[in-house]
Amino acid sequence: MEKKMNKKWLTHIIAAGTLAAFVVLGLASASTPPAKKFENAEALKGYLDGQSANNADAPLNVAVTADDSTLKDTVEAINSAGKYVNLDLSESALTTIPPDTFKDCIYIIGITLPSNPDLLKSYLDGLPANTADKPIRVSIAVDDQTIKNVGDIIRAANKYVILTLNPIYNDGGRTANFLKIPDNAFKDCKRLVGIGLPFNVNEIGDSAFANTGITSIFLPENVAKISYNAFWGCENLTAIKVSDYNKTFSSSDQGVLFTKDFTGLAIFPQGKTGSYTVMDRVEYIAPYAFYGSSISNVTLHGGVNLRTGDEVTIGDSAFINCTKLTSVTLNGQPVFETNKIFDGNFFEVWDKANPAQKLTSKTTGREITARDGSFKGTFTRAIGSNTWTFTK
């Protein structure tokens, strides 16, 4: 469902490593040391017993090589020591996780599983029901063959989860193939409240995270293409952040997604509320950029209203389904891609030659042009109404 665009940069829209993902999810900090590795539960317990008491906000990072017969011993060692940990089992030879293995272990803050989706399913199925303020933190390595299975498992588990996706390395552990988050991969995972992406992700597909509960997302340096509807229905999403090394996208301090040079506004997170002023340097607003957002007021300054040749400045359906939007202030001369920019009749009912004069029938043109070459004023409407009123 790729939507055709007029601007080259729009094709990217609708066209760091494990530690970085842990930082996003709050499981570690940028200065977190590597996990200490242990061959068995006995060695792990000896280490934990020698550590000072800690709390859930400062867990120890430990890695254990376990198998089906020793996994329970590992869990019991952590419980007995009474120290909070992030547990890495990624190099363990596990084939199954028996029910209730982790049920009563309150000291495991986050867990990294081997790259087997079946283990993720058995792990989540064995944990009790939880709430959004106490999500399960779990990490697993994926490739283009297993990532869709992971989405299906998260969706079916019906548990609140913060998920970190790690890369699977090839060529002796030196490289990892680029990875696309597939179309609909996590769609309708309503209890997925956090996501960490691996550094090798380069594309996010149609509706990949639509209707999830994520509150923020960090885009690694290799992401170069994001479907315009990748985050539709994410009513809690308030920030999209981007790696400084990404060559395609940037994000503002407010968590809005832009092109690298900030001349194009790509995606406005749906969960953001209140008023928003589009910065002067923005020249283009992508189709569906504000789709479904919770903003109440938008101000478009001069830069966004400048016309360049035959290209448009505001994309198709840019403000569609913004049910809480009650006012739009325009400064300059806006040019629209189509007449479907806002819900209801927005600019069509105003005389192109005299914007203050309301017409009895719709105009056929797509431009609003004042006699002096500028157009400054505010459109307002009541919530639930499709009738806009202009004040110059």
Sequence and secondary structure as in RCSB ss.txt:
>XXXX:A:sequence
MEKKMNKKWLTHIIAAGTLAAFVVLGLASASTPPAKKFENAEALKGYLDGQSANNADAPLNVAVTADDSTLKDTV
EAINSAGKYVNLDLSESALTTIPPDTFKDCIYIIGITLPSNPDLLKSYLDGLPANTADKPIRVSIAVDDQTIKNV
GDIIRAANKYVILTLNPIYNDGGRTANFLKIPDNAFKDCKRLVGIGLPFNVNEIGDSAFANTGITSIFLPENVAK
ISYNAFWGCENLTAIKVSDYNKTFSSSDQGVLFTKDFTGLAIFPQGKTGSYTVMDRVEYIAPYAFYGSSISNVTL
HGGVNLRTGDEVTIGDSAFINCTKLTSVTLNGQPVFETNKIFDGNFFEVWDKANPAQKLTSKTTGREITARDGSF
KGTFTRAIGSNTWTFTK
>XXXX:A:secstr
     SSGGGGGTT   HHHHHHHHTS  TT    EEESSHHHHHHHHHTS    TTS EEEEE  BTTTHHHHH
HHHHHHT  EEEE TT B S   TTSSTT TTEEEEEE S HHHHHHHHHTS    TTS EEEEEEE TTTHHHH
HHHHHHH S EEEEEEE  BTTTTB   EEE TTTTTT TTEEEEE  TTEEEE TTTTTT    EEEE TT  E
E TTTTTT TT  EEEE TT SSEEE TT  EEETTSSEEEE  TT EEEEEE TT  EE TTTTTT EEEEEEE
 GGGG  BTTB SB TTTBTT TT  EEEEEE  BBSSS SBSSBSSTTB SS TTSB SS  S SB   TTS E
EEEEE  TT  B EEE 
